[in-house]
Amino acid sequence: MKTLRFFAFLAAVTLLAGCHDIVRDNVKNAKIQLGSLLEVSEQGDTIRIPSSFEKGEIRFTRREGWVSGFFAGSLWYMYELTGDEFWADHARRHTENLDEIKYLTQHHDIGFMIGDSYGNGLRLKGIEEYKDVIVTAAKSLSTRFRPGAGIIQSWNTDRGWISKRGWTCPVIIDNMMNLDLLFQATRLSGDSTFFKIAVSHADKTIENHFRPNYSTFHVIDYDPETGEILHRNTAQGYADGSAWARGQAWGLYGFTETYRNTGYERYLKQALLIAEFIFNNLHLPEDLVPYWDYDAPDIPDACRDASAGAIMASACYDLFEITQNPFFKEKADKLVESLSSPAYRAEPGTNGGFLLMHSVSNFPAGGGVDVALNYADYYFLEALVKKHNLEKK
């Protein structure tokens, strides 16, 4: 019996060492890749924000762009994974470069932008002045709440390509990811208004965004006064009735996060039903990194979306921690293993310094197809942080 116990213990230690090895290996690679990307972003007199690597070139985004907070967030995660103040110093610099966006009201993505940067900085360093930025940003996001419909409007409809779609008050599934900013603002300020707005939006998303099989529409267009649904469409998926892979990942992550913020069982139930759709889908590849749309017509030759895989991995680690169901740990570990392989992770010195290859931003528009994206790297590093912390326990 003692011999059996010894071998069981040895197997467990060996497994744990292997798990830690994959985190260490990814951190070693990230130091090289993000180090070179950091150097490029800080050349000259102004800080630039790397957003993607396409056609052999690093693309940069404006502060107002929805992906502007992810690179700062990746630097914060590098600090968390290494303990090296080098990363914290640069993370702080890139975070505080975004200060003015706390007043941004023209779209809903301020939650991404501020949460990934200032939110992580506050969590890891307790920087007091970051609290005011978060609360101010939540006030800005709250201006987009439409009480008659009970939702936060995602996009304005008076300019650009959105103005040509005939929408009145569009809400996209991505918006679930911005609710965390509101929950955090309630904790910091004591003002429950933010909490109530977030809960209202989440409840309306459950009510209106999902099909009977728990795949999600990308865009729901509301009458902002009555809450009547005017259209159910897509912007970045294959078709109005298809299951856009990153949209499914946003839903999985967003409802898991909303449950963690509220403890309301209906949000956990929704996350589990979304997970059931994803992991039972006949078009989910063996390595679990999804095609850009689960209904893409050219499967199995369709593009994969590593960004959706990274978001799924991060959400599944949270679901494992919440439910203690090993199914979610197994899926998250498999995704991390797949994304760490040469099929998706770039060799050092390549890919413009980004970590992951083969993500898709907006296939129908022909933008960011089979490229490196800063949010793919962000959620991949986040998954590594969660994996490390879970296994350390």
Secondary structure, DSSP 8 states (H G I E B T S, - for coil): -HHHHHHHHHHHHHHHHHHHHHHHHHHHHHHHHHHHHHHHHT-SSS--EEEEEETTEEEEE-TTSTTTTHHHHHHHHHHHHH--HHHHHHHHHHHHTTGGGGG--SBSTHHHHHIIIIIHHHHHH--THHHHHHHHHHHHHHTTEETTTTEE--B-SSSGGGGGTT-SSEEEGGGGGGHHHHHHHHHHH--HHHHHHHHHHHHHHHHHSB-TTS-B-SEEEE-TTT--EEEEE-SSSSSTTS-BHHHHHHHHHHHHHHHHHH--HHHHHHHHHHHHHHHT-TTS-TT---BSBTT-TTTTSS-B-HHHHHHHHHHHHHHHHHH--HHHHHHHHHHHHHHTSTTTB--TT-GGG-SB--EEEETTTTEEEEEEEHHHHHHHHHHHHHHHHHHH-
